[in-house]
Amino acid sequence: MTDNVAVLDGYTQEVHAFAGEGLELYLLVQPNTDFDDYFKAWDMDAQEFILVSGWMFNVEVQNNH
């Protein structure tokens, strides 16, 4: 699969989630996702949908130009 699969499903907001040293995720989420709870995201490295425990990560929303 490719990122296009997620974009077609509405996962268009790029975010960088990180927790501790070396744990980083580059994700696509739906706009207005609540990062304080569990949320579904597209993992751009693994090329699959995952469920993220939002409270375990610092999440930075990337500017989409």
Rosetta silent file (secondary structure, phi, psi, omega in degrees, C-alpha in Angstrom):
SEQUENCE: MTDNVAVLDGYTQEVHAFAGEGLELYLLVQPNTDFDDYFKAWDMDAQEFILVSGWMFNVEVQNNH
SCORE:     score description
SCORE:     0.000 S_00000001
   1 L     0.000  166.798  178.904    0.000    0.000    0.000 S_00000001
   2 L  -131.456  169.935  177.848    0.972    3.643   -0.284 S_00000001
   3 H   -57.167  -26.069 -179.884    0.206    6.903    1.506 S_00000001
   4 H   -58.795  -33.924  177.539   -2.362    7.527   -1.223 S_00000001
   5 H   -58.724  -46.276 -179.198   -4.607    4.862    0.363 S_00000001
   6 H   -68.214  -43.262 -179.327   -4.739    6.874    3.592 S_00000001
   7 H   -59.942  -42.281  178.584   -5.222   10.212    1.835 S_00000001
   8 H   -64.065  -24.708  176.623   -8.192    8.826   -0.087 S_00000001
   9 L   -89.121    3.643  176.567   -9.694    7.785    3.296 S_00000001
  10 L    96.321    7.406  178.238   -9.316   11.341    4.630 S_00000001
  11 L   -90.023   86.593 -170.055   -6.000   10.966    6.492 S_00000001
  12 L  -116.111  -10.248 -178.647   -4.445   14.159    5.176 S_00000001
  13 E   -93.550  120.915 -179.961   -2.821   15.840    8.208 S_00000001
  14 E   -85.676  131.519  177.178    0.858   14.976    8.670 S_00000001
  15 E  -133.797  155.455  175.119    2.097   14.671   12.266 S_00000001
  16 E  -115.678  117.309  179.727    5.331   13.702   13.995 S_00000001
  17 E  -111.526  133.343 -179.301    4.781   11.714   17.212 S_00000001
  18 E  -144.231  147.940  179.471    7.657   10.988   19.559 S_00000001
  19 L  -148.828  119.938  179.179    8.164    9.493   23.006 S_00000001
  20 L    65.106 -176.687 -176.782   11.494    9.009   24.689 S_00000001
  21 L   -78.251  122.721  173.531   14.733    8.494   22.898 S_00000001
  22 L    87.512   -5.559  179.769   14.460    6.850   19.517 S_00000001
  23 L  -101.609  102.233 -178.095   10.692    6.297   19.413 S_00000001
  24 E  -132.898  140.805  176.028    9.363    8.357   16.520 S_00000001
  25 E  -128.756  135.758  173.840    6.375    7.954   14.258 S_00000001
  26 E  -110.150  115.027 -166.389    5.610    9.837   11.078 S_00000001
  27 E  -127.016  157.777  165.072    1.869    9.666   10.638 S_00000001
  28 E  -114.081  132.274  178.767   -1.084   10.833    8.626 S_00000001
  29 E  -129.148  166.738  173.846   -4.255   11.521   10.638 S_00000001
  30 L   -74.628  145.268  177.541   -7.672   12.936    9.889 S_00000001
  31 L   -54.258  145.907  178.978   -7.958   16.698   10.422 S_00000001
  32 L    67.214   24.842  176.399   -9.041   17.680   13.970 S_00000001
  33 L   -64.882  137.386  175.896   -7.859   14.382   15.487 S_00000001
  34 L   -85.995  113.525 -176.583   -7.884   14.360   19.317 S_00000001
  35 L   -87.191    0.278 -178.809   -4.345   13.360   20.348 S_00000001
  36 L   -85.471   -8.471 -177.693   -5.216   12.959   24.055 S_00000001
  37 L  -128.902 -169.610  172.361   -6.862    9.556   23.578 S_00000001
  38 E   -65.988  142.634  173.851   -6.422    6.591   21.249 S_00000001
  39 E  -146.197  148.653  178.029   -6.452    7.600   17.604 S_00000001
  40 E   -85.706  138.861 -179.497   -6.189    5.817   14.287 S_00000001
  41 E  -147.711  158.411  173.588   -3.328    6.895   12.038 S_00000001
  42 E   -96.153  119.385  177.579   -1.494    5.890    8.896 S_00000001
  43 E   -82.200  111.860 -175.535    2.136    5.013    9.653 S_00000001
  44 L   -70.918  -21.830  177.368    4.080    6.432    6.706 S_00000001
  45 L   -82.071  -46.932 -177.809    7.124    4.244    7.410 S_00000001
  46 L   -82.972  -14.285  179.940    5.330    0.904    7.866 S_00000001
  47 L    58.778   50.330  177.306    2.665    1.765    5.256 S_00000001
  48 E  -156.790  159.019  175.414   -0.236    0.555    7.404 S_00000001
  49 E   -77.127  141.465  177.641   -2.961    1.843    9.696 S_00000001
  50 E  -135.778  161.799  173.733   -2.162    1.740   13.421 S_00000001
  51 E  -107.162  123.917 -174.270   -3.909    2.640   16.683 S_00000001
  52 E  -109.962  134.569  171.811   -1.879    5.121   18.749 S_00000001
  53 E   -83.510   97.255 -171.454   -2.165    5.772   22.495 S_00000001
  54 H   -57.570  -35.259 -177.469   -2.033    9.539   22.251 S_00000001
  55 H   -68.837  -11.357 -179.997   -1.155   10.195   25.887 S_00000001
  56 H   -89.474   -5.849 -172.810    2.104    8.303   25.423 S_00000001
  57 L  -127.926  152.114  162.781    3.416   10.669   22.745 S_00000001
  58 E   -91.768  130.907 -176.000    4.230   14.299   22.116 S_00000001
  59 E  -118.956  127.107  175.685    2.585   15.138   18.819 S_00000001
  60 E  -112.819  123.013  176.734    3.675   17.929   16.499 S_00000001
  61 E   -80.025  129.535  179.815    1.379   18.855   13.642 S_00000001
  62 L   -89.230  148.298  176.055    3.339   19.505   10.459 S_00000001
  63 L   -76.325  123.728  174.686    2.437   22.334    8.085 S_00000001
  64 L   -96.925  120.848 -178.810    0.948   20.958    4.903 S_00000001
  65 L  -103.450    0.000    0.000    1.623   23.337    2.012 S_00000001
